[in-house]
Amino acid sequence: MLACVTTFVIDGLEPHAVSVEADLRPGLPAFTIVGLGDRAVSEARERVRAALLNSGYEFPLRRVTVNLAPAHLRKVGPGLDLAIACAILAASGQIPAAALAPLAVIGELSLGGEVRPCRGALAAAEGARSAGLDGVLVACEQVSEASLVPDVAALGVPSLARLAEALDPARPPACPVDDGGGSPDPRTDVAPDLADVRGQRHAIEAISVAASGGHNLLLTGPPGTGKTMLARRIPSILPPLHGAAALEVTRIQGIAGLRRDAGLVTQPPFRAPHHTISAVGLVGGGSPPAPGEVTLAHRGILFLDELSEFDRRALEALRQPLEDGAVAIVRGQRVARFPSRFMLVAATNPCPCGRTGSACSCGEAELRRHERRLSGPLLDRVDLLVDVPRPTGIELLAPPATTSALVRERVGAARERQAARGLLNAELRGRQLVDAARPTSSARRLLRDAYDRDGLSARGRERALRLARTIADLDDVERVDDEHLGQALQYRSGRERLARLAA
């Protein structure tokens, strides 16, 4: 007797359909799983056997062979447990095979038969829609996540003992959908707010510009001046995610196992890896290829504190994702593509000792060696370099300069203007950028002079114009003039100095 159940495995970030074929034949009792599964898949034999028996089903005393097709695709993780159990039950006639035909089945099993959530429920639901299936059968905890995909019914099953109930359309759902409406917005809780910052008006304006256009930002200054404090408050001024962007971030976090709440993720991600991270951990890789921090920060912020302490190979690996917004990982004959459209925010001390001015004890050679740890090509991809000086005593006692709510309102208005043009300013290229910026004649002259006189690179010229477009959006001005461009060039002036030292 033969039965077939459809499930999905995740390769990188993409769902791939897998047909779980169960064949029961007379002979000595045996249970074999074939089809290029990893150790977690091979161990499913014991989980499935115990789960079936403990749920009141019979495990067939026959020769049971389960094939995972296509055989060339590597299957990873315990998410195939439920599909294997369903295929065996259908092949043995204990549940109707016709009820499983239009469904994708994904879930892990406990020895007692409980269905546990596994990574990639949203991606599996998207795969089910692409494959023309009617629904997806998942653990109860993931019904809300799978329900985010339209035109696909999400069915929840708490345990194998209630499988028949979940498959019967005449019965009420075994796991009702909890429409939470998305992950809680941490800004409504005790979240970091710009009201905690004293002084640093120039730095606050700079992070407002960076957040408005999605520009890369480097904060430099002595220890304890508020660089990390400012960076960790940038999420509080970003508008929430909507539509396809929110669904994409939800899928990535689901595959990476970062989901903590049901529903759609609406908060832009914020990732802050330690400086000991490797290049693979930062941009992705491994076998099978897995997403790195740049992908986990997609549509959000990647914060690199103590930038000069990161391994130079890891930092150099950032150059492609910063420019292209995607990472291509090649392993053998496979290519995995991971999205990486993130905003880079970094912080560093101006020198090894961290002090400035007359208090600095570093020699010229130490200063040059410290600054050379950041390559010119990497710094050329940073739009704003902002000094964060030590605040005065009066500034520390003064009331806050602003709040996150006020800045978020300005940032949201600027992003609405960009949404009307179709792209964030940081994503504009070529003719799109020229059409969006529409620089005045005086602004064009200023840009030409900066390129000829100050050694601005061609990439830097384009980035300066994007930055000027964002500043104009904050001022609600249609065309970029020399004032906007001058401010953009001023933000990049410190970066140009570092780039010349690093060259």
C-alpha positions in Angstrom: 0.0 0.0 0.0 1.3 3.4 -1.0 0.5 6.9 0.2 2.0 10.3 -0.6 2.0 13.5 1.6 3.4 16.9 0.5 5.7 18.9 2.8 8.3 21.6 2.4 12.0 22.0 3.3 13.8 25.3 3.4 16.9 25.7 1.3 18.4 29.0 2.3 15.3 31.1 2.4 13.3 29.4 -0.3 10.7 26.6 0.3 11.1 23.4 -1.8 8.3 20.9 -2.1 9.0 17.4 -0.9 6.8 14.4 -1.5 6.8 12.0 1.4 6.0 8.5 0.0 5.2 5.7 2.4 5.2 2.1 1.1 4.0 -0.8 3.3 5.0 -4.3 2.2 4.7 -7.8 3.8 7.9 -9.0 5.3 10.0 -8.7 8.5 9.1 -5.5 10.3 11.4 -2.7 9.4 11.3 1.1 9.1 13.6 2.8 6.6 13.8 6.4 5.5 15.6 7.2 2.2 16.0 10.5 0.3 19.1 12.3 1.5 17.9 13.3 4.9 20.2 14.6 7.7 20.6 13.0 11.1 17.5 14.7 12.4 15.5 13.1 9.6 16.9 9.7 10.2 16.1 10.0 13.9 12.5 10.7 12.9 12.0 6.9 12.8 12.0 6.6 16.6 10.0 9.8 17.2 7.3 8.8 14.7 7.0 5.3 15.9 6.7 6.3 19.6 4.3 9.2 18.7 2.0 6.9 16.7 1.8 4.3 19.5 1.3 6.8 22.3 -1.5 8.5 20.3 -3.6 5.4 20.0 -2.6 4.4 16.5 -1.1 1.1 15.3 2.4 1.1 13.9 2.3 -1.3 10.9 4.2 -4.6 11.6 5.4 -4.6 8.0 8.3 -3.5 6.0 7.8 0.3 6.0 9.8 2.4 3.5 9.5 6.2 3.4 11.0 8.0 0.4 11.6 11.8 0.5 11.5 13.0 -3.1 13.3 14.6 -4.9 16.2 12.5 -3.8 18.9 15.0 -4.8 17.6 17.7 -2.4 19.1 17.6 1.0 16.4 17.5 3.8 17.4 19.1 7.1 15.6 19.4 10.4 12.7 17.7 12.3 10.0 19.5 10.4 9.2 16.3 8.3 8.0 14.3 11.4 4.3 15.1 11.0 4.4 14.5 7.2 6.1 11.1 7.7 3.5 10.1 10.3 0.6 11.2 8.2 2.0 9.2 5.2 2.3 6.0 7.3 -1.2 6.5 8.7 -2.7 7.1 5.2 -0.8 4.1 3.7 -2.1 1.8 6.5 -5.7 3.1 6.1 -6.0 4.7 9.6 -6.8 8.1 8.2 -8.2 9.1 4.7 -5.5 9.8 2.2 -7.9 12.1 0.2 -8.0 14.5 3.1 -4.3 15.0 3.0 -4.0 15.4 -0.8 -4.7 19.2 -1.0 -2.6 20.0 2.1 1.1 20.7 2.9 2.1 19.1 6.2 4.9 20.5 8.4 5.7 19.9 12.1 7.9 18.2 14.6 6.5 15.4 16.9 7.2 14.6 20.5 7.3 11.0 21.7 3.8 11.6 23.2 2.4 12.6 19.9 2.2 16.4 20.5 2.8 18.5 17.4 5.6 21.1 18.0 6.3 24.2 15.9 9.3 24.2 13.6 11.0 26.8 11.5 9.6 28.1 8.3 5.9 27.8 8.7 5.3 31.0 6.7 7.7 30.0 4.0 5.9 26.6 3.8 2.6 28.3 3.4 4.0 30.5 0.6 5.3 27.3 -1.0 1.9 25.7 -0.7 0.3 28.6 -2.4 2.8 28.5 -5.3 2.2 24.7 -5.6 -1.5 25.2 -5.9 -2.4 23.5 -2.6 -5.5 24.5 -0.6 -3.9 24.7 2.8 -1.2 23.8 5.3 -1.3 21.7 8.4 0.9 23.0 11.2 1.3 23.1 15.0 -1.3 25.3 16.8 1.4 27.8 17.8 2.0 28.6 14.1 -1.5 28.9 12.7 -1.4 32.7 12.9 1.9 32.8 11.1 0.8 30.5 8.3 -2.5 32.5 8.0 -0.6 35.5 6.9 -0.4 34.0 3.4 -3.6 34.7 1.5 -5.5 32.0 -0.4 -4.1 29.2 1.8 -6.1 27.8 4.7 -4.0 27.3 7.9 -5.1 24.2 9.9 -3.7 23.6 13.3 -3.3 20.3 15.0 -2.3 20.0 18.6 -1.4 16.3 18.6 -1.7 13.2 16.4 -4.6 12.0 18.6 -6.6 14.9 17.2 -5.4 14.6 13.6 -8.7 13.2 12.3 -10.5 16.2 13.9 -8.2 18.7 12.2 -8.7 17.1 8.8 -12.5 17.0 9.1 -13.9 20.2 7.5 -17.3 19.6 9.2 -15.8 20.1 12.6 -14.7 23.4 14.1 -10.9 24.2 13.9 -8.8 22.3 16.4 -6.7 25.4 16.8 -8.6 28.7 16.2 -6.6 31.5 14.6 -5.4 34.1 17.1 -5.3 37.3 15.1 -2.8 39.2 17.2 -2.3 41.7 14.4 1.5 41.5 14.6 4.3 41.5 17.1 4.0 44.1 19.9 5.5 47.4 19.0 8.3 47.9 21.7 7.9 51.6 21.4 4.7 51.3 23.4 6.6 49.6 26.2 9.7 50.9 28.1 11.8 51.3 25.0 14.9 53.4 24.5 13.9 57.0 23.6 15.8 60.0 22.4 14.5 61.8 25.4 17.2 59.9 27.4 19.9 61.7 25.4 21.4 65.0 26.6 23.1 67.3 24.2 24.3 65.8 20.9 21.9 67.9 18.8 24.1 67.5 15.7 24.2 63.8 16.1 20.4 63.5 16.6 19.9 65.5 13.4 22.3 63.2 11.6 20.6 60.0 12.7 17.3 61.6 11.6 18.7 62.1 8.2 20.1 58.5 8.1 16.8 57.0 9.2 14.8 59.0 6.8 16.7 57.8 3.7 18.1 54.5 4.9 21.7 55.8 4.7 24.7 54.2 6.3 26.1 56.0 9.4 29.4 56.0 11.3 29.5 57.6 14.8 32.9 58.4 16.0 34.0 59.9 19.4 35.6 59.1 22.7 34.2 56.4 25.1 31.1 57.3 27.1 29.8 60.2 24.8 26.6 58.4 23.8 27.5 56.7 20.5 25.9 53.4 21.4 23.0 55.1 23.2 22.2 57.0 20.0 22.5 54.0 17.8 20.2 51.8 19.9 17.5 54.5 19.8 17.3 54.6 16.0 14.7 51.9 15.9 12.4 54.1 17.9 12.3 56.7 15.1 11.7 54.3 12.3 8.2 53.8 10.9 6.7 50.3 11.1 6.9 47.8 8.3 4.0 47.3 6.0 2.9 44.9 3.2 5.5 42.9 1.4 8.4 44.2 3.5 6.7 43.1 6.8 5.9 39.7 5.2 9.5 39.3 4.0 10.9 40.1 7.5 8.4 37.7 9.1 9.5 34.9 6.8 13.2 35.5 7.4 12.7 35.6 11.2 10.6 32.5 11.1 13.2 30.5 9.1 16.0 31.7 11.5 13.9 30.7 14.6 13.7 34.3 15.9 9.9 34.5 16.1 8.6 35.1 19.6 5.1 36.3 18.9 2.3 35.3 16.5 1.3 37.5 13.6 3.1 39.8 11.3 6.4 41.4 12.3 6.0 45.2 12.0 9.1 46.4 13.8 12.2 46.9 11.7 14.9 44.4 12.9 17.9 45.6 14.9 20.9 43.3 14.9 24.1 44.1 17.0 26.6 41.2 16.6 29.7 41.0 18.7 33.0 42.2 17.2 34.4 38.6 17.3 31.9 37.5 14.6 33.4 35.8 11.5 32.8 36.7 7.9 30.4 33.7 7.5 28.4 34.7 10.6 28.1 38.3 9.2 27.2 37.7 5.6 26.0 34.1 5.6 27.4 30.8 4.4 28.1 27.3 5.7 26.8 24.0 4.4 24.0 24.1 3.8 24.1 27.9 3.3 22.4 29.8 6.1 21.6 33.5 6.3 24.0 35.8 8.2 23.5 39.0 10.3 23.1 41.1 7.1 20.1 39.1 6.1 18.6 39.0 9.6 18.9 42.8 9.6 17.1 43.1 6.2 14.7 46.1 6.1 16.2 47.2 9.4 19.5 48.1 11.1 22.8 46.3 11.4 24.7 48.0 14.3 28.5 47.3 14.6 29.8 48.7 17.8 33.6 49.2 18.2 33.9 48.9 14.4 37.7 49.0 14.3 37.7 45.8 16.5 36.0 43.7 13.9 38.0 41.3 11.8 39.0 43.1 8.6 37.9 40.1 6.4 34.4 40.3 8.0 34.2 44.0 7.3 35.4 43.7 3.7 32.7 41.0 3.1 30.1 43.8 3.8 31.0 45.6 0.6 28.9 43.5 -1.8 25.7 43.5 0.4 26.0 47.2 1.1 26.2 47.9 -2.6 23.8 45.3 -4.1 21.3 44.7 -1.3 21.8 40.9 -1.6 24.3 38.2 -0.9 25.0 35.3 -3.3 26.5 32.3 -1.5 28.1 29.7 -3.8 28.7 26.2 -2.4 29.6 23.6 -5.0 27.0 23.7 -7.7 24.4 25.5 -5.5 23.8 29.2 -5.3 21.8 30.6 -2.4 20.7 34.2 -2.6 19.9 36.1 0.6 18.3 39.7 0.7 20.4 42.2 2.7 18.9 45.6 2.2 19.8 47.1 5.6 21.0 50.3 7.1 24.5 50.1 8.5 25.1 52.0 11.8 28.6 51.7 13.2 30.4 53.3 16.1 34.2 53.6 16.8 36.6 55.4 19.0 38.8 58.0 17.3 42.1 56.3 18.4 43.3 53.3 20.4 43.3 55.0 23.8 39.8 56.6 23.1 40.7 60.0 24.2 40.9 63.1 22.1 42.9 66.4 22.0 45.7 66.9 24.5 44.5 63.9 26.6 45.3 61.5 23.7 48.5 59.5 24.4 48.6 57.8 21.0 51.5 58.4 18.6 51.1 59.2 14.9 51.9 55.7 13.9 49.3 54.3 16.2 46.7 56.7 14.9 47.4 55.7 11.3 47.4 52.0 12.1 44.0 52.4 13.9 42.4 54.2 11.0 43.9 51.9 8.4 41.9 49.0 9.9 38.9 50.5 8.1 39.5 50.2 4.3 38.8 53.1 1.9 36.3 51.1 -0.2 34.3 50.2 2.9 34.3 53.8 4.1 33.3 55.0 0.6 30.0 53.2 1.3 29.3 55.1 4.5 27.1 58.2 3.8 27.4 60.1 7.1 30.4 60.3 9.5 29.3 62.1 12.6 31.5 63.2 15.5 30.0 62.6 18.9 31.9 64.9 21.3 31.9 64.8 25.1 28.9 66.7 26.3 29.4 69.6 28.7 28.1 69.6 32.3 25.5 72.2 31.4 24.2 69.9 28.6 24.0 66.9 30.9 21.7 68.9 33.2 19.6 70.5 30.5 16.2 69.0 29.4 16.2 66.7 26.4 16.5 68.3 23.0 13.7 66.1 21.5 11.9 62.8 21.8 11.6 59.8 19.6 8.0 60.5 18.8 8.7 64.0 17.4 11.6 62.7 15.3 9.6 59.7 14.1 7.0 62.1 12.8 9.5 63.9 10.7 11.1 60.7 9.5 7.7 59.2 8.6 6.8 62.3 6.5 10.1 62.1 4.6 9.6 58.4 3.9 6.1 59.0 2.7 7.5 61.4 0.1 10.0 58.7 -0.9 7.3 56.0 -1.1 5.5 58.2 -3.6 8.6 58.0 -5.8 8.8 54.2 -5.3 12.1 53.7 -3.5 14.0 54.8 -0.4 16.6 57.4 -1.3 19.4 55.0 -0.4 18.2 52.6 -3.1 18.1 55.2 -5.9 20.5 54.6 -8.8 21.5 56.4 -12.0 18.6 58.1 -13.9 16.2 57.3 -11.0 18.4 59.4 -8.7 18.7 62.3 -11.1 15.0 62.4 -11.7 14.3 62.3 -8.0 16.9 64.9 -6.9 16.4 67.4 -9.8 19.4 69.4 -8.5 19.5 73.1 -9.2 22.3 74.6 -11.4 24.1 75.9 -8.3 23.9 72.4 -6.7 25.3 70.8 -9.8 28.2 73.2 -9.8 28.9 72.5 -6.1 28.8 68.8 -6.8 31.2 69.1 -9.7 33.6 71.2 -7.7 33.6 68.7 -4.8 34.3 65.9 -7.3 37.2 67.8 -9.0 38.7 69.6 -5.9 38.1 67.3 -3.0 38.8 63.9 -4.6 35.2 62.7 -4.2 34.8 59.2 -5.9 32.2 58.5 -8.5 30.4 56.4 -5.9 30.8 59.1 -3.3 29.3 61.7 -5.7 26.2 59.6 -6.1 25.9 58.9 -2.4 26.2 62.6 -1.6 23.4 63.4 -4.0 21.2 60.7 -2.4 21.9 62.2 1.0 21.1 65.7 -0.3 17.8 64.3 -1.6 16.9 63.0 1.9 17.8 66.4 3.5 15.5 68.1 1.0 12.7 65.6 1.8 13.0 66.5 5.5 12.7 70.1 4.5 9.7 69.2 2.2 11.5 70.7 -0.8 11.0 69.4 -4.4 14.5 70.1 -5.8 17.9 69.7 -4.3 19.7 73.0 -3.9 23.3 73.9 -2.9 22.3 74.2 0.8 21.1 70.6 0.9 24.1 69.4 -1.1 26.5 71.4 1.1 25.1 69.8 4.2 25.4 66.3 2.6 29.1 67.0 1.7 29.7 68.2 5.2 28.4 64.9 6.6 30.8 63.1 4.2 33.8 65.3 4.9 35.0 63.3 7.9 34.5 60.1 5.9 36.7 61.4 3.1 39.5 62.2 5.7 39.4 58.6 7.0 39.3 57.2 3.5 42.5 59.0 2.6 44.3 57.7 5.7 43.0 54.2 5.0 44.1 54.2 1.3 
